[in-house]
Amino acid sequence: RRTRAQRQTPGSPKTASPFVRIGMSRPTLMMDSFSRFFMLIGFGAGVAVVFLAQQVTAVLASGRLSKFGKRSNAPQMTAQDRSPVRPQCRPRYVPRHIAFIMDGNRRYGAKQFGHLRRLEGHEEGGKKLGEVLQWCLEAGLSEVTCFAFSTENWNRDSAEIDLLMHTFLSRSDQICKTAREKGICVKILATHADRLPPEVREALERLERETRSFSKLTLNLAISYGARSELVAATRCLCRAAVNGELDPNAIDEDCLEANLLMPSAPDLLVRTSGERRISNFLLWQLAYTELVFLDALWPDLQQSDFVRVLDDFEKRQRRFGR
């Protein structure tokens, strides 16, 4: 047989198959073309699926759509909700009422300023109170009680007592300003208010008067306070009512006594700083079923991370109330 080249007529140009020029047979090229076509289709489909998944995830995360495709009624997240502080300060279950024994101011002053200036730690303790109140607001608490000055503190050196009275007087204006800005109602718990200097009493009364209409948070400041004296005063009220024929002695019960206390509400949690592990004549009646936490940190050294750990610890406790 003659080859194709031999069959060509003289003078005609020699032509070769395009498949021969690229080194492939016709079936091989067709299969390669189909493979590339389907690869392009698969790649495009993959990109589309990834993009769609990202969009669905973003919608679900924003709360605008539930996972079953129905529009959610949940409130939209704000920038404040996404902040790192807010989730830390909002455990699933927080105490309604926290009491603080603000201990360690003098030791902090000695550590920071030296022994001769140790009393300056009281001023730093007053500043820390403002920070703690902000943490409590962020956590959603409704009541905070702080032990600022006990009846036993009157036995301290007169120079320290004078400094503390000056601190109460100077800080009252700042506390009042903060209370107005943040909606805090301030109440003073004093079993021996008559021992306070007149100008301090007047400043504390003004603080109560000017914040009584607020309700976002209640701040109870125990100043010149002793729990034993509180119980004695409540008992005297009941005795007086019984002597005057206003109260049947047989009708006196826990509710009657509690109604005559300076602060009837019981804290869910008591926190004492500085490593001391006692309650020091503070809220003896009210702390009957209160959870207790003792921190080694001095009061002015208290950090928000300490506060968060305290709330986390409280959340894990099981409160049975004798049941």
Secondary structure, DSSP 8 states (H G I E B T S, - for coil): ---HHHHS-TTS-----HHHHTT--HHHHHHHHHHHHHHHHHHHHHHHHHHHHHHHHHHHHHTSB-TTSSB--S----TTTTSSHHHHT--SS--SEEEEE---HHHHHHHHH-GGGGGGHHHHHHHHHHHHHHHHHHHT-SEEEEEEEEGGGGGS-HHHHHHHHHHHHHHHHHHHHHHHHHTEEEEEE-TTGGGS-HHHHHHHHHHHHHHTT--SEEEEEEEEE-HHHHHHHHHHHHHHHHHTTSS-GGG--HHHHHHTSS--S--SEEEE-TT----TTSSTTTTTT-EEEE-SS-GGG--HHHHHHHHHHHHH----TT-
